[in-house]
Amino acid sequence: MKEVYNQSLIKRGTAWPDAMTFSFPFGFSNQDYYSQGQRLTPNMMLFAPGDALPEVRTTAEFGVQCISINKRDLTSYLSN
């Protein structure tokens, strides 16, 4: 999933319960964003269980690419 925002916002959500979600920010002018009260820089990635995604506060002109995968499939891939 890819989302692009043209205004500041608070993002909340969930994926399915057995998912692991990777979120990659992109397309903003070296501005920080915040998750769970912690300042994050543009080169950081978020990784969280699908049923416990952190709240994210963004600045304007922000985009995020999210990839979710089943925990079992990820574990199987990493163990090979």
RAVENNOR-V788104 format. One record per pair of residues at least 12 apart in sequence whose C-alpha atoms are under 7 Angstrom apart, sorted by sequence separation. I is the first residue (numbers start at 1). J is the second residue. D is the distance in whole Angstrom. If there is no record, write none. Layout:
i=<I	I>
j=<J	J>
d=<D	D>
This chain:
i=<30	25	36	35	36	25	35	36	24	35	23	24	34	35	23	34	22	23	33	34	22	33	21	22	33	21	20	21	20	21	19	20	19	18	17	28	16	17	27	28	15	16	27	14	15	26	27	14	26	14	25	26	14	25	13	24	25	23	24	12	23	24	12	23	11	12	22	23	10	11	21	22	10	11	21	22	10	21	9	10	20	21	9	19	20	8	9	19	20	8	19	20	7	8	18	19	7	18	6	7	5	6	5	6	5	4	5	4	3	4	3	2	3	2	1	2	1	1>
j=<42	42	54	54	55	45	55	56	45	56	45	46	56	57	46	57	46	47	57	58	47	58	47	48	59	48	48	49	49	50	49	50	50	50	50	61	50	51	61	62	50	51	62	50	51	62	63	51	63	52	63	64	53	64	53	64	65	64	65	54	65	66	55	66	55	56	66	67	55	56	66	67	56	57	67	68	57	68	57	58	68	69	58	68	69	58	59	69	70	59	70	71	59	60	70	71	60	71	60	61	60	61	61	62	62	62	63	63	63	64	64	64	65	65	65	66	66	67>
d=<6	6	6	6	6	7	6	7	5	4	6	7	6	6	5	5	6	6	6	7	5	5	6	7	7	5	6	6	4	6	6	5	5	7	6	5	6	5	7	5	4	6	6	6	6	7	6	5	5	7	6	6	6	4	6	5	6	6	5	7	6	6	5	4	6	7	6	7	7	5	7	5	6	6	6	6	4	4	6	6	6	7	5	6	5	5	7	5	6	4	4	6	7	5	6	5	4	6	5	6	7	5	6	7	5	6	6	4	6	7	5	6	7	4	6	6	5	7>
